[in-house]
């Protein structure tokens, strides 16, 4: 597992999608991981394979749709299991462990949005009431 400490976590809803972002800077300009899921998919999205969660790590070059297989949420961490080869990343980045020194960084909004995204995308999700 690749452990990474981030200072910020946020959940946001846009007109077409919802997004959860974890990052070193609050504006997401440095060292980040984001998960995004559209509210609706059309036939073109399905044909292109864009009908699932989009994962991006630090750059669009390391971003892809439908690579996330599982999300585990703890009181102080989020663990994202994904297919690293589809992102041209090494196996040691999978799973990607996001931890927080301050438990308050992981708000209920972030947890609820991750659970909803996982449910809608049909991937495994577990919310564990313990620290990682």
N, C-alpha and C positions, 0 to 999 in steps of 0.2 A: 504494500500500500504506500502511496505517496502522501505523507502528512504535510499539510500546509496550514499555517495560522493566518487567518485574515482578521482585519479589524472591523469590517463592515459587512452587513447583509441587508438586502432590501427586497421587497416585493412590490411590483407595480403592474397596473392594468392600463393598457393602451386601447385604442379603438379596435384593433384587429387581433391583439395577442396579450398574453400576460407573461411576465418575466420575473425570475428570481436571480439576483446577482450577488456574488460574494467577491470582495476585493480588498486590496490593501488601502486604496484611497476611496473616499466616499463617492467620488465622481466616476469611478471605474476606469480611470486613466492608466493605472498600473496594475500589474499582477492580479488577474481576475479569473473567475469562472462564472459563466452565465447559462441559465436554462430558460428557454423560451418556447411557448406553445400557442399556436393560433387558436382562435375560438371556433373557426370553421375551415373546412378544406374543400376545395373544388376538385373536379376530375383531373385538372392539370397538376395540382399539388400531389394527388395520389400517384399519377403516372411518374412524376419526377421523384417520388419517394420523400416528399416534403410534408407528409401527413403524420408527423410525430414530434417529439420534443427535439428542439435544436440545442446542442451543447457546444459551447465555445470556450476554449482555454487560451487566454492571453492574446489571441489574434484570430482573424477570420480564416487564416490558413490552417488553424487547428479547430475548425468547426464543422459539424455535420449533423444531419437529421437522423433520427431513429437509431442512435448508437447507445442510448442509456437503457440499461436492463433492470436496474434496481436503485432505489434511494432509501437509505436508512437515516433517520433523524434521532439524535440523542439530545440531552439537555444542553450539551456544550459542543456538539459536532454534527456534521452532515457527511455521510459517506455516499459517494456516487460511483456506481459500478457501470462501466461502459466498455465498448469495443475500441481499444486504443489503435488498432491497425487501420481502422477506417478514418482516423484523424491523423495518421502518419506520426503517431507518438509511440514511445517505447512502453513495453508491458509494465515497467515499474511505476508508471503513473496510474495504473488501474488496480484497485479502486483508488479514487481520489478522495482523500480525507481532509475535510475542512474543519478546523477546530477554532475555538474562540476562548480567550482567557476570561472574557467577561460573558457570562451566561446570558445576560440581558441583550446581547447582540442578536441572538436568535429569537426573534419575536414570534408571537403566535400567528401573525400575518404571513410570515415566511413559511412557517410549518404548514399552515392551512393551504397556502397556494401550492407548495410542493406536493401535498397529499392530493389535491384536486388535479394537478397536472398529471401525476402518476396514474390516477384513476382513469382520467380521460384518454391517456395514451396507452392504457392497458399494460403498465409495467408494475413490478413488485414495489411495494412501499411498506415500510414499517416505522412507526413512531415509538421509540423505546424511552420509557420514563426514567432512564438512568444516565449518568455521565459516561462518556466513552473512555 
